[in-house]
């Protein structure tokens, strides 16, 4: 069974090939996805790597959590499942998908200008 790992605190100079080569020391790497900013194409400093088996994922976590890569102490752990709400994006506190609640203003008293 494949297991997805979260790799955090990556240097912005780290490449997908570097991650793939590093984690291949622990077992079979199915895929390595370095997360990049949409507008700039620059790394966001984290990645998701799919390992071939549970044993490979455990070995990778034990070997590389706290490992120094490109002068950064990386964090390696099992990735959590995404929220079913499809959250993320602008103003997510109102239910995701960028929906916005209508703004209501309260009358605060005070003098009115006519």
N, C-alpha and C positions, 0 to 999 in steps of 0.2 A: 504494500500500500504506500502510495506517495505521500510525503509530508512536506508542507510548506513552512519554511523558516523565515522569520523577520531578522534582517541584519541592520542594525542601527549604529549611529555615530560614525558613519563612514566619512572619510576625507572626500572633498569635492573632486579630487584628482583620481580617485579610485574608478577603475573601469570594470565593466561586466566580465571581461576576460580575466581580470585579476581575481575577482570573486570566484568565478568558475574554477580556476586553477587552484585556488586556496582550498575551497571546500571539496574538491575532488580528492584531496588527501584523506577525507573522512569516508568517502563512498561515492556512489553514483549521483551525479548532478543532472537532473532532468532539464531544468531551465534556471536561468538567472536573469532577473529583471531589475535593473537599476532604475529607480524612480526619478524622473526628470521634470523640471518646470516646463509647462507648456509654452510659455512665451519666450523663454531664454534658451531652453534646451540644456541648461546646467543641471547637474545632479542636485537632488534635494538632501542627500546625505543618508539615504536608507535604500534598502533593496529587499526583494523577496526572492528566495531560492527554493526550488522544489527538489527535494532529495528523493532518491529511488525507493527507500524503505524507512520504516520507523527506526530500525537499528542504525542506519546511516545518519538519520536526523539527530538521534541521541548522541552518537559519536561526534558529529560536527558541533553540537552545542557544547559538549564537554571539552572538546579540543580548542574551540575558537571563541567562546564567550570570555571576554576580557583580553583577547589576543591583540597585540599591537600591529596594526596594518596602516602603512603610510603615516606613521607618527600619531595614530588615533587608537584608543582602546575601544574596539568594536564590541557591540552587544549582539548576541545570537540567542534566539529563542523561538519557540513554536509560534507561528502567526495565529492571530485570533480571526475568527470568521467575521465577515462584514455584517454590519447591522442590516436587518431586513427592511428598515425604513428607506434605505438608499440615500442616507444622509450625506452630509458634506455640502460644500458650495456656499453660496452667499446666504447669510441670515438663517442658518440652519436651525436655530432654536425654535422656529415656527413651523416645524414639520418637514424640513428638507425641501429639496427641489427649488430652493430660492423663493418659496412663497413668502409673502409679507402680510402681516396683519395690518388692517387699516389703523391709521394713527388717529387717536381721539384726544382732543385737548380739553382740559378741565378749565372751567371758569374760575379764575383765581381771585375774583373780586377786583379791587383796585379801580382807579379812575379810567374811564373810557374817553378816548379822543374822537370827536366828531368833526 
